[in-house]
Amino acid sequence: MPMGLSEPDLKRIEEIVAVRRKVKRGTPLFRNGDKFSSLYAIRTGFFKTCIATEDGRDQVTGFQMAGEVIGLDGIVSDHHTCDAIALEDAEVCVMPFDKIEMLSREVNALQHHVHKIMSREIVREHGVMLLLGSMRAEERLAAFLLNLVQRLHARGFSQSELVLRMTREEIGSYLGLKLETVSRTFSKFVEEGIVEVKQRHVRILNPEGLKMIVNPQTCSA
């Protein structure tokens, strides 16, 4: 919610997001080609967005967590351009886009907030392009872990511990790496004392070490 809203405006926004929807693990919130009608604010749970490649594989395009908005891909063409699959049991607030647009014209703070969410998504996509275009496997995985823990920390979770809701294979798909490369890189980080890994539970022992892998110039300055 945008900050500093009057009581009546807040009430009107709350009426828009009153509908909640539960999504079971492994099931889609929406599919590629579905008609776009709403944005979804994730209340609980974790999602992945993915598109099917020509050879039938799923290419993961992003991971979304509680506190984030999903469904922005549908605004351009009125149809969703990817699948959004729950990685665990989740709940979302359904925000009909026509109502958001209508209210945005009357409540400037809401319009500004929607633009900020869209801008954040554009910045994230640019970051992914940079990640895939110029980084080695170690840099990609280190950047991924740092980004994930930073987003979780912003939502009140630990700064050094996280549970990976996605598989190694899904991480590899997102980072443009083979499954073996992801596993090997995790093992390398463990050997170097940078992280501790127990199945899906990851503890970051040396955050500076991870940052150094991603950006050695800045860290040594």
CORMO-V937731 format. One record per pair of residues at least 4 apart in sequence whose ideal C-beta (glycine too) atoms are under 8 Angstrom apart, sorted by the first residue. I is the first residue (numbers start at 1). J is the second residue. D is the distance in whole Angstrom. If there is no record, write none. Layout:
{{I,J,D} {I,J,D}}
This chain:
{{1,5,7} {1,10,7} {1,13,7} {1,113,8} {2,109,4} {2,110,6} {2,112,7} {2,113,4} {3,109,8} {4,109,6} {5,9,4} {5,10,5} {5,13,7} {5,107,7} {5,109,6} {5,110,8} {6,10,7} {7,11,6} {8,12,7} {9,13,7} {9,107,5} {9,109,7} {9,110,8} {10,14,6} {11,15,7} {12,16,7} {12,103,6} {12,107,7} {13,17,7} {13,103,7} {13,107,7} {13,110,6} {14,18,7} {16,95,6} {16,96,7} {16,99,5} {16,100,6} {16,103,7} {17,41,6} {17,93,4} {17,94,7} {17,95,5} {19,93,7} {19,94,4} {20,43,7} {20,91,6} {20,92,7} {20,93,6} {20,94,7} {21,29,8} {21,40,8} {21,91,7} {21,92,5} {21,93,8} {21,94,6} {22,89,7} {22,90,7} {22,91,5} {23,27,6} {23,28,8} {23,29,5} {23,45,7} {23,47,8} {23,86,4} {23,89,7} {23,90,5} {23,91,7} {23,92,7} {24,86,7} {24,89,6} {25,86,5} {25,87,7} {25,88,5} {25,89,5} {25,90,8} {26,85,7} {26,86,7} {27,85,7} {27,86,6} {28,83,6} {28,84,6} {28,85,5} {28,86,8} {29,40,6} {29,47,7} {29,70,7} {29,71,8} {29,84,4} {29,85,7} {29,86,7} {29,90,8} {29,92,7} {30,34,5} {30,71,7} {30,74,8} {30,80,5} {30,83,7} {30,84,5} {31,80,7} {31,83,5} {32,51,6} {32,52,7} {32,80,6} {32,81,6} {32,82,6} {32,83,5} {33,79,6} {33,80,7} {34,74,8} {34,79,7} {34,80,5} {35,78,7} {35,79,6} {35,80,8} {36,71,7} {36,74,3} {36,75,7} {36,77,8} {36,78,5} {36,79,6} {36,80,6} {36,97,7} {37,96,6} {37,97,6} {37,98,8} {38,71,6} {38,94,5} {38,95,6} {38,96,5} {38,97,6} {39,69,5} {39,70,7} {39,71,5} {39,72,7} {39,95,5} {39,97,6} {39,100,7} {40,69,7} {40,70,5} {40,71,5} {40,84,8} {40,92,4} {40,93,7} {40,94,6} {40,95,7} {41,67,8} {41,68,8} {41,69,5} {41,92,6} {41,93,4} {41,95,6} {42,46,8} {42,47,7} {42,64,6} {42,65,6} {42,66,5} {42,67,7} {42,68,6} {42,69,7} {42,70,6} {42,90,7} {42,91,8} {42,92,5} {43,66,6} {43,90,8} {43,91,5} {43,92,6} {43,93,6} {44,66,5} {44,89,8} {44,90,6} {44,91,5} {45,65,8} {45,66,7} {45,86,6} {45,87,7} {45,88,5} {45,89,6} {45,90,2} {45,91,6} {46,63,7} {46,64,7} {46,65,5} {46,66,8} {46,86,7} {46,87,4} {46,88,5} {46,90,7} {46,165,4} {46,166,8} {47,63,7} {47,64,5} {47,65,8} {47,70,6} {47,84,5} {47,85,6} {47,86,6} {47,87,6} {47,90,7} {48,60,5} {48,62,7} {48,63,5} {48,64,8} {48,84,8} {48,85,5} {48,87,6} {48,166,6} {48,170,6} {48,174,8} {49,60,7} {49,61,5} {49,62,5} {49,63,8} {49,64,7} {49,70,7} {49,73,7} {49,82,5} {49,83,7} {49,84,5} {49,85,8} {50,58,5} {50,59,6} {50,60,5} {50,61,6} {50,82,6} {50,83,5} {50,85,7} {50,173,7} {51,58,8} {51,59,5} {51,61,6} {51,81,7} {51,82,5} {51,83,7} {52,56,7} {52,57,7} {52,58,6} {52,59,8} {52,83,8} {53,57,5} {53,58,8} {53,59,5} {57,173,8} {58,83,8} {58,173,7} {59,173,6} {60,166,8} {60,170,5} {60,173,4} {60,174,4} {61,82,6} {61,128,8} {61,174,7} {62,124,7} {62,128,8} {62,174,7} {63,87,8} {63,148,8} {63,165,8} {63,166,6} {63,174,7} {64,68,5} {64,70,5} {64,84,8} {65,151,6} {65,152,7} {65,155,7} {66,155,6} {67,154,8} {67,155,5} {68,151,8} {69,95,8} {69,117,5} {70,84,6} {70,92,7} {71,80,7} {71,84,7} {72,117,7} {72,118,6} {72,121,5} {73,80,6} {73,81,5} {73,82,6} {74,78,7} {74,79,6} {74,80,4} {74,81,7} {75,97,7} {76,81,8} {77,81,7} {80,84,8} {86,90,5} {87,165,4} {87,166,6} {88,165,6} {95,99,7} {95,100,6} {96,100,7} {97,101,6} {98,102,6} {99,103,6} {100,104,6} {100,110,7} {100,114,7} {101,105,7} {102,106,7} {103,107,6} {103,110,6} {104,110,5} {104,111,4} {104,114,6} {105,111,7} {107,111,7} {108,112,6} {109,113,6} {110,114,6} {111,115,7} {112,116,6} {113,117,7} {114,118,7} {115,119,6} {116,120,6} {117,121,7} {118,122,7} {119,123,6} {120,124,6} {121,125,7} {122,126,7} {123,127,6} {124,128,7} {125,129,7} {126,130,6} {127,131,6} {127,147,8} {128,132,6} {128,174,8} {129,133,6} {130,134,6} {130,135,7} {131,135,5} {131,139,8} {131,140,6} {131,143,6} {131,144,8} {131,175,7} {132,140,8} {132,175,7} {132,176,5} {135,139,4} {135,140,5} {135,143,7} {135,214,8} {136,140,7} {137,141,6} {137,175,8} {137,177,6} {137,181,5} {137,182,8} {137,184,8} {137,185,5} {138,142,6} {138,185,6} {138,188,7} {138,189,8} {138,213,5} {139,143,6} {139,213,6} {139,214,5} {140,144,6} {140,175,4} {140,176,7} {140,177,6} {141,145,6} {141,171,8} {141,175,7} {141,177,8} {141,182,7} {141,185,5} {141,186,7} {141,189,7} {142,146,6} {142,189,8} {142,210,5} {142,211,8} {142,213,4} {142,214,5} {143,147,6} {143,214,5} {144,148,6} {144,171,7} {144,174,7} {144,175,6} {145,149,6} {145,162,8} {145,195,7} {145,202,7} {145,204,7} {145,210,6} {146,150,6} {146,207,7} {146,210,6} {146,211,7} {146,214,7} {147,151,6} {148,152,6} {148,162,6} {149,153,6} {149,158,8} {149,159,6} {149,160,7} {149,162,5} {149,204,6} {150,154,7} {151,155,7} {152,157,4} {152,158,7} {152,162,6} {153,157,6} {153,158,7} {153,159,5} {157,161,8} {157,162,7} {158,162,7} {159,207,8} {160,203,6} {160,204,5} {160,205,8} {160,207,7} {161,201,7} {161,202,7} {161,203,5} {161,204,7} {162,201,8} {162,202,5} {162,204,8} {163,200,5} {163,201,6} {163,202,8} {164,171,7} {164,200,4} {164,201,8} {164,202,6} {165,200,8} {166,170,4} {166,171,6} {166,174,8} {167,171,7} {168,172,6} {168,179,6} {168,182,5} {168,183,6} {168,186,8} {169,173,6} {169,179,5} {169,182,8} {170,174,6} {171,175,6} {171,177,8} {171,182,5} {172,176,8} {172,177,4} {172,178,6} {172,179,5} {172,181,7} {172,182,4} {175,182,7} {177,181,4} {177,182,5} {177,185,8} {178,182,7} {179,183,6} {180,184,6} {181,185,6} {182,186,6} {183,187,6} {184,188,6} {185,189,7} {186,190,6} {186,195,7} {186,197,6} {187,191,6} {188,192,6} {189,194,4} {189,195,5} {189,197,8} {189,210,8} {190,194,8} {190,195,6} {190,196,7} {190,197,6} {192,209,7} {193,205,6} {193,206,6} {193,209,8} {194,204,7} {194,205,6} {194,206,5} {194,209,4} {194,210,6} {194,213,8} {195,202,6} {195,203,6} {195,204,6} {195,205,6} {195,206,8} {195,210,8} {196,202,7} {196,203,4} {196,205,6} {197,201,7} {197,202,5} {197,203,8} {204,210,7} {205,209,8} {206,210,7} {207,211,6} {208,212,6} {208,219,7} {209,213,7} {210,214,7} {211,215,6} {211,218,8} {211,219,5} {212,216,6} {212,219,4} {212,220,8} {215,219,6} {216,220,6} {217,221,6}}
